[in-house]
Amino acid sequence: KTFAAQLGLSSCVTFTGPRKDAPMFYKGSDIFLFPTHYEPFSNVVLEAMSYANVVFTTAQNGASEILESRFVMNTPQDVSIIETLDTLLLDKEFLEKEQEKNYRHAQTFSIENNVKQTLEVIHAHLH
């Protein structure tokens, strides 16, 4: 909040704190930007993708491994994504294509798939 105030953005930014209605935010969004310094594999990336958001995150997030490189920032301050962001904002067809691709990709990480693959590994090593 202090940093937002220092940048003169306090009136443009809302800090909501923990919310029980997070899906509402995903549903109302097209693009999800998560510039983190470190995350082993953040669930918010998959959550945003499952709501058909185009997701950007940093290389320090393990979830970056499931994204195309143009959606991965080297650091939280990396501005190299601006061209891709501009294209998403100006080209509705490109945005919709990427949203659909993220939605389909997120489905491959469902709990059902996770359990199925885990059981396959367990069974393969039991016999």
C-alpha positions as CSV (number, residue, x, y, z in Angstrom):
1,K,0.0,0.0,0.0
2,T,2.9,2.3,0.8
3,F,4.5,1.7,-2.5
4,A,1.2,2.3,-4.4
5,A,1.0,5.6,-2.5
6,Q,4.6,6.5,-3.4
7,L,3.8,5.9,-7.0
8,G,0.6,8.0,-6.8
9,L,-1.6,5.0,-7.5
10,S,-3.6,4.7,-4.3
11,S,-6.8,5.9,-6.0
12,C,-6.3,3.3,-8.9
13,V,-5.5,0.2,-6.8
14,T,-7.7,-1.8,-4.5
15,F,-6.1,-4.1,-1.9
16,T,-8.9,-6.6,-1.1
17,G,-7.0,-8.9,1.3
18,P,-8.2,-12.5,1.6
19,R,-11.5,-13.2,-0.2
20,K,-13.9,-16.1,-0.3
21,D,-15.3,-14.9,-3.7
22,A,-12.0,-15.1,-5.7
23,P,-13.7,-16.9,-8.6
24,M,-15.7,-13.7,-9.2
25,F,-12.4,-11.9,-10.0
26,Y,-11.1,-14.7,-12.3
27,K,-14.5,-14.7,-14.2
28,G,-14.3,-10.9,-14.6
29,S,-10.7,-11.0,-16.0
30,D,-9.1,-11.7,-19.3
31,I,-5.5,-11.5,-18.2
32,F,-3.8,-12.5,-15.0
33,L,-0.4,-11.1,-14.1
34,F,1.5,-12.7,-11.2
35,P,5.0,-11.3,-10.9
36,T,6.3,-13.2,-7.9
37,H,9.9,-13.4,-6.5
38,Y,9.5,-17.0,-5.6
39,E,6.7,-19.7,-5.7
40,P,7.4,-23.4,-5.9
41,F,4.2,-23.8,-8.0
42,S,1.4,-21.3,-7.4
43,N,-2.1,-22.6,-7.6
44,V,-3.3,-19.2,-8.6
45,V,-1.8,-19.7,-12.0
46,L,-3.9,-22.9,-12.6
47,E,-6.9,-21.2,-11.1
48,A,-6.7,-18.3,-13.4
49,M,-6.1,-20.5,-16.4
50,S,-9.1,-22.6,-15.5
51,Y,-11.2,-19.5,-15.8
52,A,-9.8,-18.9,-19.3
53,N,-7.4,-16.1,-18.3
54,V,-4.2,-15.5,-20.2
55,V,-1.5,-15.8,-17.5
56,F,1.8,-14.1,-17.1
57,T,4.2,-15.0,-14.2
58,T,7.9,-14.9,-13.4
59,A,10.5,-17.6,-14.0
60,Q,10.9,-17.9,-10.2
61,N,7.4,-19.5,-10.1
62,G,7.5,-23.2,-10.8
63,A,4.2,-22.8,-12.6
64,S,6.1,-20.9,-15.3
65,E,7.1,-24.3,-16.6
66,I,3.6,-24.9,-18.0
67,L,3.5,-21.5,-19.8
68,E,4.9,-20.5,-23.2
69,S,8.1,-18.4,-22.8
70,R,6.4,-15.2,-24.1
71,F,4.2,-15.3,-20.9
72,V,7.1,-15.7,-18.5
73,M,9.0,-12.7,-17.1
74,N,12.6,-13.0,-16.1
75,T,12.0,-10.9,-13.0
76,P,9.0,-9.1,-11.5
77,Q,10.3,-5.9,-13.2
78,D,10.7,-7.5,-16.6
79,V,8.9,-5.3,-19.2
80,S,9.6,-7.6,-22.2
81,I,6.0,-8.9,-21.9
82,I,4.6,-5.5,-22.9
83,E,4.4,-6.3,-26.6
84,T,2.5,-9.5,-25.9
85,L,0.2,-7.6,-23.5
86,D,-0.5,-4.9,-26.1
87,T,-1.3,-7.6,-28.7
88,L,-3.7,-9.3,-26.3
89,L,-5.4,-6.0,-25.5
90,L,-5.7,-4.9,-29.1
91,D,-6.4,-8.2,-30.9
92,K,-9.6,-9.8,-29.6
93,E,-9.1,-12.9,-31.8
94,F,-5.6,-13.5,-30.4
95,L,-6.9,-12.9,-26.8
96,E,-9.7,-15.4,-27.3
97,K,-7.4,-18.0,-28.8
98,E,-4.9,-17.7,-25.9
99,Q,-7.8,-17.8,-23.4
100,E,-9.1,-21.0,-24.9
101,K,-5.7,-22.6,-25.0
102,N,-5.1,-21.8,-21.3
103,Y,-8.5,-23.1,-20.3
104,R,-7.8,-26.4,-22.1
105,H,-4.3,-26.7,-20.7
106,A,-5.5,-26.1,-17.2
107,Q,-7.9,-29.1,-17.5
108,T,-5.0,-31.4,-17.9
109,F,-4.0,-30.5,-14.3
110,S,-7.2,-31.6,-12.7
111,I,-7.2,-33.5,-9.4
112,E,-8.7,-36.5,-11.3
113,N,-5.7,-36.5,-13.7
114,N,-3.3,-36.1,-10.8
115,V,-4.8,-39.0,-8.9
116,K,-4.9,-41.2,-12.0
117,Q,-1.2,-40.5,-12.8
118,T,-0.2,-41.0,-9.2
119,L,-2.0,-44.4,-9.0
120,E,-0.4,-45.4,-12.3
121,V,3.1,-44.8,-10.8
122,I,2.2,-46.6,-7.6
123,H,0.8,-49.6,-9.5
124,A,3.8,-49.7,-11.8
125,H,6.1,-50.1,-8.9
126,L,4.0,-52.6,-6.9
127,H,4.3,-55.3,-9.6
